[in-house]
Amino acid sequence: MSFQVYNKKIPLYNLSKKDLQDIDEQIQRNKDFLNNTFVYSSKGSIPLTALTHTIYNNKIAYISQKVNQINSFCEYYENKGFIPIMVTLTLPSSYHYGKIKNGKVVENPSYSGATPLQSAKKLTKMLASIRYLRSYRDYNNGFFRTVEPHKDGTPHTHCLFYINPIAYDNFIKDLKALYKEPLMKIDLNVKNAVAYVAKYLYKTFYDDINNDKNGLSLVDKWFIHNKIMRFSISRGFIPLYIYKKIYQKGTLLELSQKYSDGLIRAVKNDNGVLQTVYLEGELIYQKTDTFVARKDKKFLFSTLALFDLLQSCNTYEQINVFDEFDNLVGAYFKTDTINKYYYFDEFDMQEYDFYMENRDFISDLEEQIDF
């Protein structure tokens, strides 16, 4: 594929006005859903917006998680005496939608037609070829990777490698033989790895000139529009899908060490969906059917309403949930009238017992306060 027009200027990050409008509408729909959807339990209610850490909803919390990951990653390998190396991977000209001409981004006549997502996958394959080097894979080395767009919207990637001193010389030799400039640039003089990575990290989050009213930069919108992952990290740490459920319990480094020592146990169902996470024998996370209500539908599903649901049905199914020490921690209920499981935790079940013992009093109280 090639273009007939060579000097046509293209928008920054190749995001058209229509693209930006579609992104803004998508973000607004997502925010409306999170702001108007609540989780209800016997302990109160909370909007989903307070429980989610996304780039457009809770940017500070999202960034804090990433900084925690970087700090833990660098601390882990520096404590082992590994040597940091910074590598930047760039794609060939045929992957670039635009090129610089007279200081402006214009269409590239040799562009092959690859989308940013396809280009990002190509970068992943380039990174994989580095990881497959014997001097890398046989010595417990690690990497942290962040993606960033060029002005024409074509992605490139920055990788921080930590290399075992035993393999360092061979790795550098193998690396230089694998890719040449301009496809790869190597920096061997990394004095402050955390600051080095953070520089590229923050470049993907903040753009003072182009940030919108929601604090989103054009780079943020480029990631959203093209569905490209910002970061990835080498194995050896606790899997991020587990870490995100229990990150309040310690740093990535601390939890990774406990995971390595067998102190963290995660259980999935037959479909591979995470169900429970135990930390040193204590149940920390459990997937449940969440009670939600849409504010725009004026619908409230309180714990008392759930109790009434059980009482009004003819039969119901109860599935008890036990921890690894056979202690009852909750139960699932499904009635004959509504084909859906509702989850009561231990506190809810205690409250249910109290409710049944004091049902008449509570009914009178509900009438008085017009619950």
C-alpha positions as CSV (number, residue, x, y, z in Angstrom):
1,M,0.0,0.0,0.0
2,S,1.3,3.5,-0.8
3,F,0.0,7.0,-0.9
4,Q,-0.3,9.3,-3.9
5,V,-0.1,12.4,-1.7
6,Y,3.3,12.9,-0.1
7,N,3.2,16.3,1.5
8,K,-0.2,16.0,3.2
9,K,0.1,16.9,6.9
10,I,-1.3,14.3,9.3
11,P,-2.7,15.0,12.8
12,L,-0.7,14.5,15.9
13,Y,-0.5,10.7,16.7
14,N,-2.7,10.2,13.6
15,L,-5.8,10.8,15.7
16,S,-8.5,12.5,13.5
17,K,-11.2,14.8,14.9
18,K,-13.6,12.0,14.5
19,D,-11.3,9.6,16.4
20,L,-11.1,12.1,19.3
21,Q,-14.8,12.6,19.3
22,D,-15.5,8.8,19.4
23,I,-12.9,8.4,22.2
24,D,-14.5,11.2,24.3
25,E,-17.9,9.7,23.8
26,Q,-16.7,6.2,24.8
27,I,-15.0,7.6,27.9
28,Q,-18.1,9.5,28.9
29,R,-20.2,6.4,28.5
30,N,-17.8,4.5,30.7
31,K,-17.7,7.2,33.4
32,D,-21.5,7.5,33.4
33,F,-21.8,3.8,34.0
34,L,-19.2,3.8,36.8
35,N,-20.7,6.9,38.5
36,N,-24.3,5.7,38.3
37,T,-23.7,2.0,39.2
38,F,-23.5,1.2,42.9
39,V,-22.4,-1.8,44.9
40,Y,-24.8,-2.4,47.8
41,S,-24.3,-4.5,50.9
42,S,-25.2,-4.5,54.5
43,K,-22.3,-2.2,55.1
44,G,-23.6,0.6,52.8
45,S,-23.2,1.5,49.2
46,I,-20.3,2.7,47.0
47,P,-20.2,3.7,43.3
48,L,-18.1,1.6,41.0
49,T,-16.0,4.6,40.1
50,A,-14.5,4.4,43.6
51,L,-13.4,0.8,43.1
52,T,-11.8,1.1,39.6
53,H,-8.3,2.3,38.8
54,T,-8.3,3.3,35.1
55,I,-6.4,5.9,33.3
56,Y,-9.6,8.0,32.7
57,N,-11.3,7.4,36.1
58,N,-8.6,7.3,38.8
59,K,-5.4,8.3,37.1
60,I,-3.4,9.0,40.3
61,A,-4.1,5.5,41.7
62,Y,-3.4,3.9,38.4
63,I,0.0,5.7,38.1
64,S,0.8,4.9,41.7
65,Q,0.4,1.2,41.0
66,K,2.8,1.4,38.0
67,V,5.4,3.3,40.1
68,N,5.1,0.7,42.8
69,Q,5.8,-2.0,40.2
70,I,8.8,-0.2,38.8
71,N,10.3,0.4,42.3
72,S,9.8,-3.2,43.2
73,F,11.2,-4.5,39.9
74,C,14.4,-2.4,40.2
75,E,14.9,-3.1,43.9
76,Y,14.6,-6.9,43.3
77,Y,17.3,-7.1,40.6
78,E,19.6,-4.5,42.1
79,N,19.6,-6.5,45.3
80,K,20.8,-9.5,43.2
81,G,23.6,-7.4,41.7
82,F,22.2,-7.5,38.2
83,I,23.2,-4.8,35.7
84,P,20.6,-2.5,34.1
85,I,20.6,-1.9,30.3
86,M,18.2,0.4,28.5
87,V,17.1,-0.6,25.0
88,T,14.8,1.2,22.6
89,L,13.2,-0.7,19.7
90,T,11.9,1.1,16.6
91,L,10.1,-0.4,13.6
92,P,11.3,-0.1,10.0
93,S,10.1,2.7,7.8
94,S,7.4,0.6,6.2
95,Y,5.5,0.5,9.5
96,H,5.4,4.3,9.8
97,Y,2.3,6.1,8.6
98,G,4.1,9.4,8.5
99,K,7.6,10.8,8.3
100,I,9.2,14.2,9.1
101,K,9.5,16.7,6.3
102,N,10.5,20.3,6.9
103,G,9.7,19.8,10.6
104,K,6.2,18.5,9.9
105,V,4.7,15.0,10.0
106,V,3.6,14.0,6.5
107,E,2.4,10.8,4.9
108,N,5.1,8.2,4.2
109,P,5.0,6.8,0.6
110,S,6.6,3.5,1.7
111,Y,4.0,2.9,4.5
112,S,2.8,-0.8,4.3
113,G,-0.6,-0.2,5.9
114,A,0.1,-1.7,9.3
115,T,-2.2,-0.4,12.1
116,P,-0.7,0.8,15.4
117,L,-1.9,-2.4,17.1
118,Q,-0.3,-4.6,14.4
119,S,2.9,-2.6,14.8
120,A,2.8,-3.1,18.6
121,K,2.6,-6.8,18.0
122,K,5.6,-6.6,15.8
123,L,7.5,-4.9,18.6
124,T,6.5,-7.7,20.9
125,K,8.0,-10.2,18.5
126,M,11.2,-8.1,18.4
127,L,11.4,-8.1,22.2
128,A,10.7,-11.9,22.2
129,S,13.7,-12.5,20.0
130,I,15.9,-10.8,22.6
131,R,14.4,-12.8,25.4
132,Y,15.1,-16.0,23.4
133,L,18.8,-15.3,23.3
134,R,20.6,-18.0,25.3
135,S,22.6,-15.2,27.1
136,Y,19.2,-13.9,28.4
137,R,17.0,-16.8,29.0
138,D,19.5,-19.0,30.9
139,Y,20.4,-16.6,33.6
140,N,17.2,-15.5,35.3
141,N,17.4,-12.0,33.8
142,G,14.4,-9.7,33.8
143,F,12.8,-6.8,31.8
144,F,10.3,-4.0,32.2
145,R,8.8,-2.6,29.0
146,T,6.8,0.5,28.2
147,V,5.3,1.5,24.8
148,E,5.2,5.1,23.4
149,P,3.9,6.5,20.1
150,H,5.9,8.5,17.6
151,K,4.3,11.7,16.4
152,D,2.7,9.9,13.5
153,G,1.1,7.3,15.8
154,T,3.5,4.5,15.1
155,P,4.5,2.8,18.4
156,H,8.1,2.2,19.7
157,T,9.1,0.6,22.9
158,H,11.6,1.2,25.7
159,C,12.9,-1.8,27.6
160,L,14.8,-1.9,30.9
161,F,16.8,-5.2,31.1
162,Y,18.5,-6.4,34.2
163,I,21.3,-8.8,33.3
164,N,23.2,-11.3,35.4
165,P,26.9,-10.2,35.5
166,I,28.0,-13.7,34.4
167,A,26.1,-13.3,31.1
168,Y,26.5,-9.5,30.7
169,D,29.3,-9.5,28.0
170,N,27.8,-12.3,26.0
171,F,24.3,-10.6,26.1
172,I,25.7,-7.3,24.8
173,K,27.5,-9.1,22.0
174,D,24.3,-11.1,21.1
175,L,22.1,-8.0,21.4
176,K,24.3,-6.0,19.0
177,A,24.3,-8.8,16.5
178,L,20.5,-9.1,16.6
179,Y,19.5,-5.6,15.6
180,K,21.3,-2.5,14.3
181,E,20.5,1.2,14.5
182,P,18.1,2.7,13.9
183,L,16.0,-0.3,14.8
184,M,17.7,-0.6,18.2
185,K,19.5,1.8,20.4
186,I,21.4,0.6,23.5
187,D,22.2,2.7,26.6
188,L,24.7,0.9,28.9
189,N,25.2,3.9,31.2
190,V,22.1,3.6,33.3
191,K,22.9,5.1,36.7
192,N,19.4,5.5,38.1
193,A,17.1,2.8,36.6
194,V,14.0,3.9,38.4
195,A,14.3,7.5,37.2
196,Y,15.2,6.3,33.7
197,V,12.0,4.2,33.4
198,A,9.9,6.8,35.2
199,K,10.9,9.4,32.6
200,Y,9.3,7.3,29.8
201,L,6.4,6.3,32.1
202,Y,5.3,9.8,32.7
203,K,5.7,10.8,29.1
204,T,2.9,8.4,28.3
205,F,0.6,10.0,31.0
206,Y,1.2,13.7,30.9
207,D,1.2,16.3,28.1
208,D,0.6,19.7,29.5
209,I,-0.2,21.2,26.2
210,N,-2.8,18.7,25.0
211,N,-4.4,17.4,28.3
212,D,-8.2,17.7,28.2
213,K,-10.7,18.6,31.0
214,N,-10.5,15.0,32.3
215,G,-6.7,15.1,32.5
216,L,-6.2,12.8,29.5
217,S,-3.5,13.6,27.0
218,L,-3.5,12.8,23.3
219,V,-1.1,9.9,24.2
220,D,-3.7,8.5,26.6
221,K,-6.3,8.6,23.9
222,W,-4.0,7.0,21.4
223,F,-3.7,4.0,23.8
224,I,-7.4,3.8,24.3
225,H,-8.2,4.2,20.5
226,N,-5.7,1.6,19.4
227,K,-6.2,-0.9,22.4
228,I,-2.5,-1.1,23.0
229,M,-1.0,-2.3,26.4
230,R,1.2,0.3,28.0
231,F,3.4,-1.9,30.1
232,S,4.6,-5.4,30.6
233,I,7.0,-7.0,33.0
234,S,9.0,-10.3,33.0
235,R,7.9,-13.4,34.9
236,G,9.4,-14.1,38.3
237,F,7.0,-11.7,40.1
238,I,3.6,-12.4,41.3
239,P,1.2,-12.5,38.4
240,L,-0.4,-9.1,38.0
241,Y,-3.9,-10.5,37.8
242,I,-3.3,-11.7,41.4
243,Y,-1.4,-8.7,42.5
244,K,-4.2,-6.3,41.5
245,K,-6.6,-8.1,43.8
246,I,-4.3,-7.9,46.9
247,Y,-1.9,-5.0,46.3
248,Q,-3.1,-3.3,49.6
249,K,-1.2,-6.1,51.4
250,G,2.3,-5.1,50.4
251,T,4.6,-4.0,47.6
252,L,5.0,-5.9,44.4
253,L,8.4,-7.1,45.7
254,E,7.0,-8.2,49.1
255,L,4.1,-10.0,47.6
256,S,6.3,-11.6,44.9
257,Q,8.6,-13.0,47.6
258,K,5.6,-14.5,49.4
259,Y,4.3,-15.9,46.2
260,S,7.7,-17.4,45.5
261,D,7.7,-18.9,49.0
262,G,4.3,-20.5,48.5
263,L,2.6,-18.2,51.0
264,I,0.1,-17.0,48.4
265,R,-2.3,-19.4,46.9
266,A,-4.7,-18.6,44.1
267,V,-7.6,-20.8,43.0
268,K,-9.2,-20.6,39.6
269,N,-12.4,-22.3,38.3
270,D,-12.6,-24.6,35.3
271,N,-12.8,-21.6,33.0
272,G,-9.6,-20.1,34.3
273,V,-11.3,-17.3,36.2
274,L,-9.7,-16.3,39.5
275,Q,-12.0,-17.3,42.4
276,T,-10.0,-16.9,45.7
277,V,-6.7,-15.7,46.9
278,Y,-5.2,-16.8,50.2
279,L,-2.3,-15.0,51.9
280,E,-0.6,-17.0,54.6
281,G,-3.8,-19.0,55.1
282,E,-6.0,-16.0,55.3
283,L,-8.7,-15.5,52.7
284,I,-7.9,-12.1,51.1
285,Y,-10.0,-12.1,47.9
286,Q,-13.1,-14.0,46.8
287,K,-15.0,-13.5,43.6
288,T,-18.6,-13.0,44.3
289,D,-21.8,-12.1,42.4
290,T,-21.9,-8.4,43.1
291,F,-25.1,-6.6,44.0
292,V,-25.4,-3.6,41.7
293,A,-28.1,-1.0,41.1
294,R,-28.4,1.6,38.5
295,K,-29.2,5.1,39.9
296,D,-30.9,6.1,36.7
297,K,-33.3,3.2,37.1
298,K,-34.0,4.2,40.7
299,F,-33.4,0.7,41.9
300,L,-32.2,-0.2,45.3
301,F,-31.2,-3.8,46.2
302,S,-30.5,-3.7,50.0
303,T,-29.4,-6.6,52.1
304,L,-32.8,-6.6,53.7
305,A,-34.3,-7.0,50.2
306,L,-32.2,-10.0,49.6
307,F,-33.4,-11.5,52.9
308,D,-36.9,-10.9,51.8
309,L,-36.1,-12.6,48.5
310,L,-35.1,-15.8,50.3
311,Q,-38.2,-15.7,52.5
312,S,-40.7,-15.2,49.7
313,C,-39.5,-18.1,47.6
314,N,-40.7,-21.7,47.9
315,T,-37.2,-23.3,47.8
316,Y,-33.7,-22.0,47.6
317,E,-30.3,-23.6,47.0
318,Q,-27.5,-22.9,49.4
319,I,-23.8,-23.5,48.6
320,N,-21.5,-22.9,51.6
321,V,-18.0,-21.5,51.1
322,F,-15.2,-22.6,53.4
323,D,-11.6,-21.5,53.7
324,E,-8.7,-23.9,53.6
325,F,-9.2,-24.5,57.4
326,D,-12.8,-25.6,56.9
327,N,-14.1,-22.4,58.5
328,L,-17.4,-21.1,57.0
329,V,-16.8,-17.8,55.3
330,G,-19.9,-17.3,53.3
331,A,-22.6,-18.9,51.2
332,Y,-24.2,-18.6,47.8
333,F,-28.0,-18.6,47.5
334,K,-30.2,-19.2,44.5
335,T,-34.0,-19.1,44.7
336,D,-36.6,-21.0,42.6
337,T,-37.9,-17.6,41.3
338,I,-34.6,-15.9,40.3
339,N,-32.0,-18.0,38.5
340,K,-29.0,-16.2,39.9
341,Y,-26.6,-16.8,42.8
342,Y,-26.4,-14.2,45.5
343,Y,-23.4,-14.2,47.8
344,F,-23.6,-13.6,51.6
345,D,-20.3,-13.2,53.4
346,E,-19.9,-14.2,57.0
347,F,-21.1,-10.8,58.3
348,D,-24.2,-10.9,56.1
349,M,-25.0,-14.4,57.4
350,Q,-24.7,-13.2,61.0
351,E,-27.0,-10.3,60.1
352,Y,-29.4,-12.7,58.5
353,D,-29.7,-14.7,61.7
354,F,-30.3,-11.6,63.6
355,Y,-32.9,-10.5,61.0
356,M,-34.8,-13.7,61.3
357,E,-35.0,-13.5,65.1
358,N,-36.2,-9.9,64.9
359,R,-38.2,-9.9,61.7
360,D,-41.4,-8.3,63.1
361,F,-39.6,-5.5,64.8
362,I,-37.6,-4.7,61.7
363,S,-40.8,-4.7,59.6
364,D,-42.4,-2.1,61.9
365,L,-39.2,0.0,61.7
366,E,-39.2,-0.1,57.9
367,E,-42.7,1.2,57.8
368,Q,-41.9,4.0,60.2
369,I,-38.9,5.2,58.2
370,D,-40.4,4.4,54.8
371,F,-37.4,2.3,53.8
